[in-house]
Amino acid sequence: MARFEVPQVDYTRYTNRQLVAIPLAVLAVALLVIGGAYATTGAPVDPGLDFTGGTELRVAVDAPSDAQAREDIRGAFTATPDSIQRVGGSDVYIVTFQTEGSETEQSEFTQQLESEAGEAGFDIRSIEGVGAAFGSETQQRALIGVVAAFAGMAALVFALFRTFVPSIAVVVSAFSDIVIPVALMNLLGIELTLGTVAALLMLIGYSVDSDILLNNSVLRRSGDFYESTYRAMRTGVTMTLTSIAAMAVMAIAASFFGIGLLASIGTILVFGLAADLMNTYLLNVSLLRWYKFEGVAR
């Protein structure tokens, strides 16, 4: 069985400015996308049902075609659905209604939708309602959780290395690993839900793993800078590519079977891990090289 070998990059061919230019340019574009989304909608990324409140129905519709099924769904309900998604190639559809109101009003609205679906002859597989107040509270807690996790990670990194440049390299890489997937969520139409928040939290852990591995190899182990970097790359790149492959398979399989939550999580992790490769072995390496050969000397 052939063994995967990470190709050895000749970093001596590139200056620090050349290495850092690509990840910083991608980060700048991602921040512009997020800023544009915030200016347009008032949120950095479109919030999903978990945070806005509303009702999601999963119904089976007996119709001769997909277009006819969608038309039947729209005609069955008094309220206009915000989205209608087909589950794979089956006759099951996920119908989403985003509404505002108290818990009591939301419960009444959910019962109304259930009644209308039954009258239309749809086979109701599941129905879930979330009140707007509860969704707003959940959103605040989720954002606090992300900020707290990132702050805790940054504090741990600074305590571990106790030197500004290597520590800030890890923190900036982790920040970019989160920002880039959030920007892609806007471009791909992936909503912010509890599941996608969990994916962003997972990215913090993934990015810190590869960055700390690189920093430890360069700063605390013997050997030439480039030899230490390649030693860390062999482990880090293999680990990250394995994770990307696993998440890609999960996203494709979940999309086919209509498991939107897992599909969104897998997609976010694939893009985030790909960004981590760029940030770790371009941005972080350039900062470490500057620190080792110029920063320390000064």
HUVENTA-V787943 format. One record per helix or strand of 3 or more residues. SS is the DSSP state (H for helix, E for strand). FROM is the first residue (numbers start at 1). TO is the last residue. If there is no record, write none. Layout:
ss={SS,SS}
from={FROM,FROM}
to={TO,TO}
This chain:
ss={H,H,H,E,H,E,E,H,E,H,H,H,H,H}
from={11,16,49,54,66,83,92,103,123,132,164,194,225,260}
to={13,41,52,60,76,86,98,119,130,161,188,220,256,295}
